Amino acid sequence: MPFPQVVAVAPASAAAEAGVLVGDEIRSMNGSVPRDVIEYRVLADEALVEIEVARGGLVVELVARKHEGDPLGIEVSSPVFDRIRTCDNHCEFCFIYQLPKGMRRSLYVKDDDYRLSFLYGNFTTLTRFTELDLERVVTDRISPLNVSIHATDPDVRARMLRNARGATSLRWLRALLDHGIEVHGQVVVCPGVNDGPVLHDTLAGVLERFPELASVAAVPLGVSRYSAEAAMRAHTPSEAAAVVDAVEEWQERFVRALGHPLVRASDEYYLLAGRAFPSLESYGELTQHENGIGMVAAFRDSFSSGRRTSAAQGGFFQSVDGAPATGYRPRRSPSEGPTVRAPIGRGPRPVTVVTGEYGEAVLSPLLSGAGRDDVEVLAVRNDFFGGTTAVAGLLTGADLVGALSGADPARRYLLPDVCLNEGRFLDGLTPAELPVDVEVVETDGAALRRAIGSRRTDLVGATR
């Protein structure tokens, strides 16, 4: 089994004092070999951690002492130490199949691993789930998990996954719920496949078979210009409206039967249908915020109130392209990261907020009432992926280079951090390679309001 490698050690941490070095390979902790960062965290929480590492061909035994529950101070190279459970489905709507050639290899990893579901919020179909997996989830209380349902009709689900096991793998969902594991579901709705009557049947099946689900999201498929599936296409506005209508109809039924609405349509459906967004209160605890459920309502509330209400974004494919999930990294000092300053000009500088085409529809009305007449929104068309791709999180450096070529250097350019993962865009470019300096702003309404309202004349924290 591959062993995790130490990629960072927090200064003055228990690991640093024990002598752990960057490049060490962790062989065992307190006599156990952790398979992933879930087991690593349990072992690292102990007050006394005996660490066996391989270093330069030698095996070194180290002892870290700290208070129980305090961070050990090690960042490891991967969230999964044995290997990622890859997906053996062949869904027509899978976005991995719609990526162009030549991107980073890690982006093409297609996982169906319940551990990444727990760590990163990825959705698993459970087609590779086993009795041993169930035993570990239940014993270690690995919760919450996220499950792709798509359809409760066995034949429809098997066809959508292009996997015969898709017809039976929802039995594991029933088992997880029976053992009290919190599970959030999603239905990727594909026009002409599982919308219309099939969607109604699916929601009826959820009520009948899986009423203990914590939430269910109805989200549209994404279609890039690289899709080779002729049957996969974007929703028309009327189809999007029909999905919203179906969801709202079933919300009423769920409220009567369960006491809460359970299912919600993604923000994209409301944009596509030209419908007003539900209130922030109607989304409850925003448990599927990262899946585009209630994101707009939370952003609007945060922007107007100045309070943070939306969750931080991790970036597309974070689970396979970055370090382990937050909470398994050592604490970094505030001085780390880019702090380059651009020349300070005279007087307040006008602002351009850079976002995707969907972002423009949300931001323009907000910014028009922000009390600044020198703030504009630049909607960047996603030519890299094309198709229906219009969210800010999938913007690439190449499209931003095109949109910002010839941009006025006297303006401030604000870019949401959701575009970046580990400081890079999906195509591998960095903000420093853009034609103008940009300020990377947290993807949160309050953060954007502060950045705009400050009328700063410098670019502290600019990436240049």
DRENDO-1510 file (C-alpha; in Angstrom, 1 decimal, always signed):
<recs>
REC; n; res; u; v; w
REC; 1; MET; +0.0; +0.0; +0.0 .
REC; 2; PRO; +1.4; +3.5; -0.8 .
REC; 3; PHE; +2.2; +5.5; +2.3 .
REC; 4; PRO; +1.4; +9.2; +2.8 .
REC; 5; GLN; +4.2; +11.7; +2.3 .
REC; 6; VAL; +4.6; +14.7; +4.5 .
REC; 7; VAL; +4.3; +17.9; +2.4 .
REC; 8; ALA; +4.3; +20.5; +5.2 .
REC; 9; VAL; +5.0; +20.7; +8.9 .
REC; 10; ALA; +3.6; +23.6; +10.9 .
REC; 11; PRO; +6.3; +25.6; +12.8 .
REC; 12; ALA; +6.3; +25.0; +16.6 .
REC; 13; SER; +3.8; +22.2; +16.2 .
REC; 14; ALA; +4.0; +18.9; +18.0 .
REC; 15; ALA; +5.2; +17.2; +14.8 .
REC; 16; ALA; +7.9; +19.8; +14.3 .
REC; 17; GLU; +9.2; +19.3; +17.8 .
REC; 18; ALA; +9.2; +15.6; +17.3 .
REC; 19; GLY; +11.4; +16.0; +14.3 .
REC; 20; VAL; +9.0; +15.2; +11.5 .
REC; 21; LEU; +10.4; +16.6; +8.2 .
REC; 22; VAL; +8.9; +17.5; +4.8 .
REC; 23; GLY; +9.5; +14.5; +2.6 .
REC; 24; ASP; +9.1; +11.9; +5.3 .
REC; 25; GLU; +6.9; +8.9; +4.5 .
REC; 26; ILE; +4.5; +8.0; +7.3 .
REC; 27; ARG; +4.6; +4.2; +7.8 .
REC; 28; SER; +2.5; +4.0; +10.9 .
REC; 29; MET; +1.0; +6.0; +13.8 .
REC; 30; ASN; +0.7; +4.4; +17.2 .
REC; 31; GLY; +1.3; +1.0; +15.6 .
REC; 32; SER; -1.5; +1.4; +13.0 .
REC; 33; VAL; -1.2; +2.1; +9.3 .
REC; 34; PRO; -3.8; +4.7; +8.3 .
REC; 35; ARG; -5.6; +4.1; +5.0 .
REC; 36; ASP; -6.8; +7.7; +4.6 .
REC; 37; VAL; -6.9; +11.0; +6.4 .
REC; 38; ILE; -10.0; +9.9; +8.3 .
REC; 39; GLU; -8.0; +7.3; +10.1 .
REC; 40; TYR; -5.0; +9.6; +10.2 .
REC; 41; ARG; -7.1; +12.3; +12.1 .
REC; 42; VAL; -8.3; +9.8; +14.7 .
REC; 43; LEU; -4.7; +8.7; +15.4 .
REC; 44; ALA; -3.3; +12.3; +15.3 .
REC; 45; ASP; -5.8; +13.4; +17.9 .
REC; 46; GLU; -4.2; +11.3; +20.6 .
REC; 47; ALA; -2.0; +13.1; +23.2 .
REC; 48; LEU; +0.9; +10.8; +22.5 .
REC; 49; VAL; +1.5; +9.9; +18.8 .
REC; 50; GLU; +4.3; +7.5; +18.0 .
REC; 51; ILE; +5.2; +8.0; +14.3 .
REC; 52; GLU; +7.2; +5.7; +12.2 .
REC; 53; VAL; +8.6; +7.4; +9.1 .
REC; 54; ALA; +10.8; +6.3; +6.2 .
REC; 55; ARG; +13.5; +8.9; +5.5 .
REC; 56; GLY; +16.4; +8.4; +3.0 .
REC; 57; GLY; +16.1; +4.6; +3.1 .
REC; 58; LEU; +16.0; +4.5; +6.9 .
REC; 59; VAL; +13.1; +3.9; +9.2 .
REC; 60; VAL; +12.9; +6.6; +12.0 .
REC; 61; GLU; +10.7; +6.4; +15.1 .
REC; 62; LEU; +9.5; +9.7; +16.4 .
REC; 63; VAL; +7.3; +10.7; +19.3 .
REC; 64; ALA; +5.0; +13.7; +19.3 .
REC; 65; ARG; +3.5; +14.9; +22.6 .
REC; 66; LYS; +0.6; +17.4; +22.8 .
REC; 67; HIS; -2.8; +17.8; +24.4 .
REC; 68; GLU; -5.5; +15.4; +23.2 .
REC; 69; GLY; -7.4; +16.9; +20.2 .
REC; 70; ASP; -4.8; +19.5; +19.4 .
REC; 71; PRO; -3.5; +19.5; +15.8 .
REC; 72; LEU; -0.4; +17.4; +15.2 .
REC; 73; GLY; +0.8; +19.9; +12.5 .
REC; 74; ILE; +1.3; +17.6; +9.5 .
REC; 75; GLU; +0.0; +18.1; +6.0 .
REC; 76; VAL; +0.0; +14.9; +4.0 .
REC; 77; SER; +0.1; +14.4; +0.2 .
REC; 78; SER; -3.3; +12.8; -0.4 .
REC; 79; PRO; -6.6; +12.3; +1.3 .
REC; 80; VAL; -6.6; +8.6; +0.5 .
REC; 81; PHE; -3.5; +6.6; +1.2 .
REC; 82; ASP; -4.3; +3.2; -0.4 .
REC; 83; ARG; -6.0; +4.4; -3.6 .
REC; 84; ILE; -9.0; +6.3; -4.7 .
REC; 85; ARG; -12.0; +4.1; -5.4 .
REC; 86; THR; -12.6; +5.0; -9.1 .
REC; 87; CYS; -16.0; +5.0; -10.7 .
REC; 88; ASP; -16.9; +2.2; -13.1 .
REC; 89; ASN; -20.1; +3.9; -14.3 .
REC; 90; HIS; -20.3; +5.5; -17.8 .
REC; 91; CYS; -22.9; +8.2; -17.4 .
REC; 92; GLU; -23.8; +10.1; -20.5 .
REC; 93; PHE; -23.9; +13.3; -18.5 .
REC; 94; CYS; -20.6; +12.8; -16.7 .
REC; 95; PHE; -18.6; +16.0; -16.9 .
REC; 96; ILE; -15.2; +14.2; -16.7 .
REC; 97; TYR; -15.9; +12.7; -20.2 .
REC; 98; GLN; -16.5; +16.3; -21.4 .
REC; 99; LEU; -13.1; +17.6; -20.5 .
REC; 100; PRO; -10.7; +18.6; -23.4 .
REC; 101; LYS; -7.4; +16.8; -23.8 .
REC; 102; GLY; -4.2; +18.2; -22.4 .
REC; 103; MET; -5.4; +19.3; -18.9 .
REC; 104; ARG; -3.7; +18.1; -15.7 .
REC; 105; ARG; -3.9; +14.4; -15.3 .
REC; 106; SER; -5.5; +14.6; -11.9 .
REC; 107; LEU; -8.6; +16.3; -13.4 .
REC; 108; TYR; -9.5; +13.1; -15.3 .
REC; 109; VAL; -9.8; +11.0; -12.2 .
REC; 110; LYS; -13.4; +9.8; -11.9 .
REC; 111; ASP; -14.1; +8.7; -8.3 .
REC; 112; ASP; -16.9; +6.8; -6.6 .
REC; 113; ASP; -15.3; +6.8; -3.2 .
REC; 114; TYR; -17.5; +7.2; -0.1 .
REC; 115; ARG; -14.5; +8.7; +1.8 .
REC; 116; LEU; -14.2; +11.6; -0.7 .
REC; 117; SER; -17.9; +12.0; -0.3 .
REC; 118; PHE; -17.4; +12.5; +3.4 .
REC; 119; LEU; -14.3; +14.7; +3.1 .
REC; 120; TYR; -15.2; +16.9; +0.1 .
REC; 121; GLY; -18.9; +16.5; -0.4 .
REC; 122; ASN; -18.5; +14.5; -3.6 .
REC; 123; PHE; -21.4; +12.4; -4.6 .
REC; 124; THR; -21.2; +8.6; -4.8 .
REC; 125; THR; -23.5; +6.3; -6.7 .
REC; 126; LEU; -22.7; +3.4; -4.3 .
REC; 127; THR; -22.2; +1.0; -7.2 .
REC; 128; ARG; -18.8; +0.0; -5.7 .
REC; 129; PHE; -19.9; +0.1; -2.1 .
REC; 130; THR; -19.5; -3.2; -0.2 .
REC; 131; GLU; -20.4; -4.8; +3.1 .
REC; 132; LEU; -17.0; -3.9; +4.5 .
REC; 133; ASP; -17.5; -0.3; +3.5 .
REC; 134; LEU; -20.9; -0.3; +5.3 .
REC; 135; GLU; -19.2; -1.8; +8.4 .
REC; 136; ARG; -16.6; +0.9; +8.4 .
REC; 137; VAL; -19.0; +3.8; +7.8 .
REC; 138; VAL; -21.3; +2.6; +10.6 .
REC; 139; THR; -18.5; +1.7; +13.1 .
REC; 140; ASP; -16.5; +5.0; +12.5 .
REC; 141; ARG; -19.7; +7.0; +12.0 .
REC; 142; ILE; -18.4; +8.5; +8.7 .
REC; 143; SER; -21.3; +10.9; +8.2 .
REC; 144; PRO; -22.6; +12.8; +6.4 .
REC; 145; LEU; -22.4; +11.2; +3.0 .
REC; 146; ASN; -23.7; +12.3; -0.4 .
REC; 147; VAL; -25.4; +9.9; -2.8 .
REC; 148; SER; -26.4; +10.4; -6.4 .
REC; 149; ILE; -29.9; +9.0; -6.9 .
REC; 150; HIS; -30.8; +10.2; -10.4 .
REC; 151; ALA; -33.8; +7.9; -10.5 .
REC; 152; THR; -35.5; +5.4; -8.2 .
REC; 153; ASP; -36.7; +3.3; -11.0 .
REC; 154; PRO; -34.1; +0.5; -11.2 .
REC; 155; ASP; -34.1; +0.3; -15.0 .
REC; 156; VAL; -33.9; +4.0; -15.5 .
REC; 157; ARG; -31.0; +4.3; -13.0 .
REC; 158; ALA; -29.1; +1.4; -14.6 .
REC; 159; ARG; -29.5; +3.0; -18.0 .
REC; 160; MET; -28.4; +6.4; -16.8 .
REC; 161; LEU; -25.3; +5.0; -15.1 .
REC; 162; ARG; -24.7; +2.5; -17.9 .
REC; 163; ASN; -24.0; +0.0; -15.2 .
REC; 164; ALA; -26.2; -2.9; -14.3 .
REC; 165; ARG; -25.3; -2.4; -10.6 .
REC; 166; GLY; -27.1; +0.9; -10.8 .
REC; 167; ALA; -30.4; -1.0; -10.6 .
REC; 168; THR; -29.6; -2.4; -7.2 .
REC; 169; SER; -27.0; -0.2; -5.5 .
REC; 170; LEU; -29.6; +2.0; -3.8 .
REC; 171; ARG; -30.0; -0.9; -1.4 .
REC; 172; TRP; -26.9; +0.5; +0.3 .
REC; 173; LEU; -28.6; +3.9; +0.7 .
REC; 174; ARG; -31.4; +2.1; +2.6 .
REC; 175; ALA; -28.8; +0.4; +4.7 .
REC; 176; LEU; -27.0; +3.6; +5.5 .
REC; 177; LEU; -30.2; +5.3; +6.5 .
REC; 178; ASP; -31.2; +2.3; +8.6 .
REC; 179; HIS; -28.0; +2.7; +10.6 .
REC; 180; GLY; -28.6; +6.4; +11.2 .
REC; 181; ILE; -26.0; +7.8; +8.8 .
REC; 182; GLU; -26.9; +11.3; +7.5 .
REC; 183; VAL; -27.2; +11.2; +3.8 .
REC; 184; HIS; -27.8; +14.0; +1.2 .
REC; 185; GLY; -29.1; +13.0; -2.2 .
REC; 186; GLN; -29.0; +14.5; -5.6 .
REC; 187; VAL; -30.8; +14.0; -8.9 .
REC; 188; VAL; -29.0; +15.2; -12.0 .
REC; 189; VAL; -31.9; +15.9; -14.3 .
REC; 190; CYS; -31.3; +15.2; -18.0 .
REC; 191; PRO; -33.9; +16.5; -20.5 .
REC; 192; GLY; -35.9; +13.6; -22.0 .
REC; 193; VAL; -34.3; +11.0; -19.7 .
REC; 194; ASN; -35.3; +11.5; -16.1 .
REC; 195; ASP; -37.3; +14.7; -16.1 .
REC; 196; GLY; -41.1; +14.9; -16.5 .
REC; 197; PRO; -43.0; +11.9; -15.3 .
REC; 198; VAL; -39.7; +10.1; -14.3 .
REC; 199; LEU; -38.8; +13.0; -12.0 .
REC; 200; HIS; -42.2; +12.8; -10.3 .
REC; 201; ASP; -41.8; +9.0; -10.0 .
REC; 202; THR; -38.3; +9.5; -8.5 .
REC; 203; LEU; -39.5; +12.0; -5.9 .
REC; 204; ALA; -42.4; +9.6; -5.1 .
REC; 205; GLY; -39.8; +6.8; -4.7 .
REC; 206; VAL; -37.8; +9.0; -2.3 .
REC; 207; LEU; -40.8; +9.6; -0.1 .
REC; 208; GLU; -41.7; +5.9; -0.1 .
REC; 209; ARG; -38.2; +4.3; +0.3 .
REC; 210; PHE; -35.8; +7.0; +1.6 .
REC; 211; PRO; -37.8; +9.5; +3.7 .
REC; 212; GLU; -34.9; +9.8; +6.2 .
REC; 213; LEU; -32.7; +11.6; +3.7 .
REC; 214; ALA; -31.5; +14.9; +5.0 .
REC; 215; SER; -32.0; +16.7; +1.7 .
REC; 216; VAL; -32.4; +16.1; -2.0 .
REC; 217; ALA; -31.1; +18.4; -4.7 .
REC; 218; ALA; -32.4; +18.6; -8.3 .
REC; 219; VAL; -29.6; +19.9; -10.4 .
REC; 220; PRO; -29.3; +20.3; -14.2 .
REC; 221; LEU; -26.7; +18.4; -16.2 .
REC; 222; GLY; -23.7; +20.3; -17.5 .
REC; 223; VAL; -22.9; +20.1; -21.2 .
REC; 224; SER; -19.5; +21.2; -22.6 .
REC; 225; ARG; -18.7; +21.6; -26.2 .
REC; 226; TYR; -16.6; +18.4; -25.9 .
REC; 227; SER; -19.6; +16.2; -25.1 .
REC; 228; ALA; -19.9; +13.3; -27.5 .
REC; 229; GLU; -23.3; +12.3; -26.3 .
REC; 230; ALA; -25.9; +13.4; -28.8 .
REC; 231; ALA; -28.8; +12.8; -26.4 .
REC; 232; MET; -27.4; +15.2; -23.8 .
REC; 233; ARG; -28.5; +18.8; -24.3 .
REC; 234; ALA; -29.3; +21.8; -22.2 .
REC; 235; HIS; -32.7; +22.5; -20.7 .
REC; 236; THR; -35.0; +24.8; -22.5 .
REC; 237; PRO; -36.5; +27.6; -20.3 .
REC; 238; SER; -39.8; +25.8; -20.3 .
REC; 239; GLU; -38.2; +22.5; -19.2 .
REC; 240; ALA; -36.4; +24.3; -16.4 .
REC; 241; ALA; -39.7; +25.8; -15.3 .
REC; 242; ALA; -41.2; +22.4; -15.3 .
REC; 243; VAL; -38.5; +21.1; -13.0 .
REC; 244; VAL; -39.0; +24.0; -10.6 .
REC; 245; ASP; -42.8; +23.3; -10.7 .
REC; 246; ALA; -42.3; +19.6; -10.0 .
REC; 247; VAL; -39.9; +20.4; -7.1 .
REC; 248; GLU; -42.2; +22.9; -5.5 .
REC; 249; GLU; -45.2; +20.5; -5.9 .
REC; 250; TRP; -43.3; +17.8; -4.1 .
REC; 251; GLN; -42.1; +20.2; -1.5 .
REC; 252; GLU; -45.7; +20.6; -0.4 .
REC; 253; ARG; -46.2; +16.9; -0.2 .
REC; 254; PHE; -43.0; +16.3; +1.7 .
REC; 255; VAL; -43.9; +19.1; +4.2 .
REC; 256; ARG; -47.3; +17.3; +4.8 .
REC; 257; ALA; -45.7; +13.9; +5.2 .
REC; 258; LEU; -42.3; +14.7; +6.8 .
REC; 259; GLY; -42.6; +18.2; +8.2 .
REC; 260; HIS; -40.0; +19.7; +5.9 .
REC; 261; PRO; -39.6; +20.2; +2.1 .
REC; 262; LEU; -36.7; +17.8; +1.6 .
REC; 263; VAL; -36.2; +18.5; -2.1 .
REC; 264; ARG; -34.9; +21.8; -3.6 .
REC; 265; ALA; -34.1; +22.9; -7.1 .
REC; 266; SER; -30.7; +24.3; -7.9 .
REC; 267; ASP; -30.2; +28.1; -8.4 .
REC; 268; GLU; -29.4; +27.4; -12.0 .
REC; 269; TYR; -33.0; +26.2; -12.6 .
REC; 270; TYR; -34.4; +29.5; -11.4 .
REC; 271; LEU; -32.0; +31.4; -13.6 .
REC; 272; LEU; -32.9; +29.3; -16.6 .
REC; 273; ALA; -36.6; +29.6; -16.0 .
REC; 274; GLY; -36.5; +33.3; -15.2 .
REC; 275; ARG; -38.1; +32.6; -11.8 .
REC; 276; ALA; -37.7; +34.6; -8.6 .
REC; 277; PHE; -35.4; +32.8; -6.1 .
REC; 278; PRO; -36.9; +31.5; -2.9 .
REC; 279; SER; -36.1; +33.3; +0.4 .
REC; 280; LEU; -33.0; +32.4; +2.3 .
REC; 281; GLU; -35.1; +31.1; +5.2 .
REC; 282; SER; -36.7; +28.5; +2.9 .
REC; 283; TYR; -33.4; +26.8; +2.4 .
REC; 284; GLY; -32.9; +25.9; +6.0 .
REC; 285; GLU; -29.3; +25.2; +6.9 .
REC; 286; LEU; -28.0; +25.4; +3.4 .
REC; 287; THR; -26.8; +21.8; +3.5 .
REC; 288; GLN; -26.3; +21.6; -0.2 .
REC; 289; HIS; -24.9; +25.1; -0.7 .
REC; 290; GLU; -21.9; +23.7; -2.5 .
REC; 291; ASN; -24.2; +21.9; -5.0 .
REC; 292; GLY; -25.7; +25.3; -6.0 .
REC; 293; ILE; -28.8; +25.1; -3.7 .
REC; 294; GLY; -29.5; +28.5; -2.1 .
REC; 295; MET; -26.2; +29.9; -3.1 .
REC; 296; VAL; -27.8; +33.0; -4.6 .
REC; 297; ALA; -30.1; +33.7; -1.7 .
REC; 298; ALA; -27.2; +33.3; +0.7 .
REC; 299; PHE; -24.9; +35.6; -1.3 .
REC; 300; ARG; -27.6; +38.3; -1.5 .
REC; 301; ASP; -28.2; +38.2; +2.2 .
REC; 302; SER; -24.5; +38.3; +3.0 .
REC; 303; PHE; -24.0; +41.2; +0.6 .
REC; 304; SER; -26.8; +43.3; +2.0 .
REC; 305; SER; -26.2; +42.4; +5.7 .
REC; 306; GLY; -22.4; +42.3; +5.7 .
REC; 307; ARG; -22.5; +39.0; +7.5 .
REC; 308; ARG; -21.0; +35.9; +6.2 .
REC; 309; THR; -23.7; +33.3; +5.4 .
REC; 310; SER; -22.3; +31.3; +2.5 .
REC; 311; ALA; -19.8; +28.5; +2.8 .
REC; 312; ALA; -16.3; +28.8; +1.4 .
REC; 313; GLN; -15.7; +27.2; -2.0 .
REC; 314; GLY; -13.1; +24.5; -2.5 .
REC; 315; GLY; -12.8; +24.7; -6.3 .
REC; 316; PHE; -13.6; +22.2; -9.0 .
REC; 317; PHE; -12.1; +18.7; -8.6 .
REC; 318; GLN; -10.4; +19.7; -5.3 .
REC; 319; SER; -10.6; +16.2; -4.0 .
REC; 320; VAL; -8.2; +14.8; -6.6 .
REC; 321; ASP; -6.2; +17.9; -7.4 .
REC; 322; GLY; -5.4; +19.4; -4.0 .
REC; 323; ALA; -4.1; +18.5; -0.6 .
REC; 324; PRO; -6.4; +16.8; +1.9 .
REC; 325; ALA; -9.5; +18.5; +3.1 .
REC; 326; THR; -9.4; +21.5; +5.4 .
REC; 327; GLY; -8.9; +20.2; +8.9 .
REC; 328; TYR; -6.1; +17.9; +8.0 .
REC; 329; ARG; -3.6; +20.6; +7.1 .
REC; 330; PRO; -1.3; +22.4; +9.5 .
REC; 331; ARG; -2.1; +25.9; +10.5 .
REC; 332; ARG; -0.3; +28.4; +8.3 .
REC; 333; SER; +1.0; +31.7; +9.3 .
REC; 334; PRO; -0.9; +34.8; +8.0 .
REC; 335; SER; +2.2; +35.9; +6.1 .
REC; 336; GLU; +2.1; +32.9; +3.7 .
REC; 337; GLY; +0.6; +33.5; +0.2 .
REC; 338; PRO; +0.9; +36.3; -2.3 .
REC; 339; THR; +1.3; +39.8; -0.8 .
REC; 340; VAL; +2.6; +41.7; -3.8 .
REC; 341; ARG; +1.4; +45.3; -4.0 .
REC; 342; ALA; +0.7; +47.2; -7.2 .
REC; 343; PRO; +1.7; +50.9; -7.4 .
REC; 344; ILE; -0.6; +53.2; -5.4 .
REC; 345; GLY; -2.5; +55.7; -7.5 .
REC; 346; ARG; -4.3; +58.9; -6.5 .
REC; 347; GLY; -7.9; +59.0; -5.5 .
REC; 348; PRO; -10.5; +56.1; -5.4 .
REC; 349; ARG; -10.2; +53.6; -8.2 .
REC; 350; PRO; -13.2; +52.3; -10.2 .
REC; 351; VAL; -13.9; +48.6; -9.7 .
REC; 352; THR; -14.6; +45.7; -12.2 .
REC; 353; VAL; -16.0; +42.5; -10.7 .
REC; 354; VAL; -15.0; +39.6; -12.9 .
REC; 355; THR; -17.4; +36.6; -13.0 .
REC; 356; GLY; -19.2; +34.1; -15.2 .
REC; 357; GLU; -22.3; +34.7; -17.1 .
REC; 358; TYR; -24.6; +33.4; -14.4 .
REC; 359; GLY; -22.8; +35.5; -11.9 .
REC; 360; GLU; -23.6; +38.6; -13.9 .
REC; 361; ALA; -27.3; +37.9; -13.6 .
REC; 362; VAL; -27.0; +37.9; -9.8 .
REC; 363; LEU; -24.4; +40.6; -9.3 .
REC; 364; SER; -25.6; +43.3; -11.6 .
REC; 365; PRO; -28.8; +44.1; -9.6 .
REC; 366; LEU; -26.9; +43.9; -6.3 .
REC; 367; LEU; -24.1; +46.2; -7.4 .
REC; 368; SER; -26.5; +48.8; -9.0 .
REC; 369; GLY; -27.7; +49.5; -5.5 .
REC; 370; ALA; -24.4; +49.4; -3.7 .
REC; 371; GLY; -23.9; +53.2; -3.7 .
REC; 372; ARG; -21.0; +53.2; -6.2 .
REC; 373; ASP; -21.5; +54.4; -9.8 .
REC; 374; ASP; -18.0; +53.3; -10.7 .
REC; 375; VAL; -18.5; +49.6; -10.2 .
REC; 376; GLU; -19.1; +47.3; -13.2 .
REC; 377; VAL; -19.5; +43.6; -13.8 .
REC; 378; LEU; -17.5; +41.8; -16.5 .
REC; 379; ALA; -19.2; +38.6; -17.5 .
REC; 380; VAL; -16.6; +36.2; -19.0 .
REC; 381; ARG; -17.9; +33.8; -21.5 .
REC; 382; ASN; -16.6; +30.3; -21.0 .
REC; 383; ASP; -15.2; +29.4; -24.4 .
REC; 384; PHE; -12.8; +26.9; -23.0 .
REC; 385; PHE; -15.6; +24.5; -22.0 .
REC; 386; GLY; -18.4; +26.0; -24.1 .
REC; 387; GLY; -21.8; +24.5; -24.0 .
REC; 388; THR; -23.9; +25.4; -21.0 .
REC; 389; THR; -20.9; +26.2; -18.8 .
REC; 390; ALA; -21.6; +29.6; -17.3 .
REC; 391; VAL; -20.6; +29.4; -13.6 .
REC; 392; ALA; -17.6; +31.4; -12.2 .
REC; 393; GLY; -16.1; +28.2; -10.7 .
REC; 394; LEU; -15.3; +26.8; -14.1 .
REC; 395; LEU; -13.7; +29.9; -15.6 .
REC; 396; THR; -10.2; +29.2; -16.9 .
REC; 397; GLY; -7.1; +31.4; -17.2 .
REC; 398; ALA; -7.4; +31.3; -21.0 .
REC; 399; ASP; -10.8; +32.8; -21.0 .
REC; 400; LEU; -9.9; +35.4; -18.5 .
REC; 401; VAL; -6.8; +36.4; -20.5 .
REC; 402; GLY; -9.1; +37.0; -23.5 .
REC; 403; ALA; -11.6; +38.9; -21.5 .
REC; 404; LEU; -9.0; +41.1; -19.8 .
REC; 405; SER; -6.8; +41.8; -22.8 .
REC; 406; GLY; -6.8; +45.6; -23.2 .
REC; 407; ALA; -8.3; +46.1; -19.8 .
REC; 408; ASP; -7.8; +49.5; -18.2 .
REC; 409; PRO; -5.0; +49.2; -15.7 .
REC; 410; ALA; -6.4; +52.1; -13.7 .
REC; 411; ARG; -9.3; +50.0; -12.5 .
REC; 412; ARG; -9.3; +47.4; -9.7 .
REC; 413; TYR; -10.3; +43.9; -10.9 .
REC; 414; LEU; -11.9; +41.6; -8.3 .
REC; 415; LEU; -11.9; +37.8; -9.0 .
REC; 416; PRO; -13.8; +35.3; -6.9 .
REC; 417; ASP; -11.6; +32.7; -5.3 .
REC; 418; VAL; -13.9; +29.9; -6.4 .
REC; 419; CYS; -12.1; +30.1; -9.8 .
REC; 420; LEU; -8.9; +28.9; -8.2 .
REC; 421; ASN; -7.7; +25.6; -6.7 .
REC; 422; GLU; -4.2; +25.7; -5.0 .
REC; 423; GLY; -3.6; +29.0; -6.8 .
REC; 424; ARG; -4.3; +27.8; -10.3 .
REC; 425; PHE; -7.2; +27.9; -12.8 .
REC; 426; LEU; -8.4; +24.6; -14.3 .
REC; 427; ASP; -6.2; +25.0; -17.3 .
REC; 428; GLY; -3.1; +25.4; -15.1 .
REC; 429; LEU; -2.6; +29.2; -15.5 .
REC; 430; THR; -2.2; +31.4; -12.5 .
REC; 431; PRO; -3.6; +34.9; -11.8 .
REC; 432; ALA; -0.1; +36.3; -12.2 .
REC; 433; GLU; -0.3; +35.4; -15.9 .
REC; 434; LEU; -3.4; +37.5; -16.5 .
REC; 435; PRO; -3.0; +40.8; -18.5 .
REC; 436; VAL; -3.8; +43.0; -15.4 .
REC; 437; ASP; -3.4; +42.7; -11.7 .
REC; 438; VAL; -6.4; +41.1; -10.0 .
REC; 439; GLU; -7.6; +40.9; -6.4 .
REC; 440; VAL; -8.8; +37.4; -5.4 .
REC; 441; VAL; -11.8; +37.9; -3.2 .
REC; 442; GLU; -13.5; +35.3; -1.1 .
REC; 443; THR; -16.7; +34.0; -2.8 .
REC; 444; ASP; -19.0; +35.6; -0.3 .
REC; 445; GLY; -21.3; +38.5; -0.4 .
REC; 446; ALA; -19.9; +40.3; +2.6 .
REC; 447; ALA; -16.4; +39.9; +1.4 .
REC; 448; LEU; -17.3; +41.4; -2.0 .
REC; 449; ARG; -19.2; +44.3; -0.3 .
REC; 450; ARG; -16.1; +45.0; +1.8 .
REC; 451; ALA; -13.8; +44.9; -1.2 .
REC; 452; ILE; -16.0; +47.3; -3.2 .
REC; 453; GLY; -16.9; +49.6; -0.4 .
REC; 454; SER; -13.4; +50.1; +0.8 .
REC; 455; ARG; -12.5; +52.3; -2.2 .
REC; 456; ARG; -9.0; +51.3; -1.7 .
REC; 457; THR; -6.3; +52.8; -3.9 .
REC; 458; ASP; -3.9; +49.8; -3.8 .
REC; 459; LEU; -4.0; +46.2; -4.5 .
REC; 460; VAL; -2.9; +44.6; -1.2 .
REC; 461; GLY; -3.0; +40.9; -1.7 .
REC; 462; ALA; -3.0; +41.3; -5.5 .
REC; 463; THR; -1.8; +38.3; -7.4 .
REC; 464; ARG; +0.8; +39.6; -9.7 .
</recs>
